[in-house]
Amino acid sequence: MTKIVIDKVRHKYRPARGKPVLALEDVSLEVRDKEFLALLGPSGCGKSTLLYLMGGFLPVESGTISIDGKPIAGPGPDRGVVFQHFALFPWKTVRQNVLYGLERQGLAREKREAVAKKFIDLVGLSGFEDNYPSQLSGGMKQRAAIARTLAVDPSVLLMDEPFGALDAQTRALMQSELLGIWRASPKTVVFVTHDVQEAVYLAGRVVVMSARPGRVKAIIDTNFDKTAPDVLRSAKFGDMVDQIWGLVKEEAIKAQMGRGT
């Protein structure tokens, strides 16, 4: 089943100073229900812009984006967003951060406490419920942000380079954690990244976008068995990464030439 339909979307940024910038041009894409899809492309290709349009944070000026057949008119509880820089409330503990959205939903106290505990356990933060964000590592902060987003039970999870600020070791651990969380609590996930290996490892399909203005250059199916412990060293994984990197590299070169560098 199709969850999200993006049809001929065009988006232009209009800064207060300077000329308007065409970020996206004629983007059409369908995202299936409960699939994990990655958006990949060179810097400035509009992948984060497309995510913010899906989130309802930017207006759809031309074309349409719909979820379950309904056009997006703004942010909504059906979509949860995880940003690169955690976006936790620093004055709230892990538990209080996770409870925040549940309180806004009006759940009874006993129910919201049970839901918060479930997702804190799911992301591996049991024992850290009363810690503040300043007392957590980067990976733990991102786990808390994911728990807070999942707790309100959105049907769509939008992730904007959520592991981009983490060190390499923590990033690898978080990738595995996220796959485990997704398998335990399936959602439609749209994941923006600039890391080809990350996209191939996490996503069932990878959408490669062109240099600005962003268009869909290719959609690659990466659905092979990723449960083997040595999958990252397998020939199939390496071949897939090389294939997709070739596509991204072409667009990165175009983007550099367009900037006169």
GICORZI-V42069 format. One line per field, one symbol per residue. phi: phi as a letter, one per 20 degrees, with the letter a starting at -180 (. if undefined). A space follows every 50 residues. Layout:
# GICORZI-V42069
phi->???
This chain:
# GICORZI-V42069
phi->.edccdclecccecffcnefceecclecaddffmeddddcrfgnenffgf fffffnecfeebnbccclndffdqfbffcdcdefdmleffedfgfffffg fffffnffgffffffgfgeffgemdgndgeeegfedfgffffffffffff felfecddcdlfdfeefgffffffffffffffffcfcfddcebddfffff feefcdeedeggffceebcdedfcfdeffdgfdffffffffffffgffgg ffffffffemd
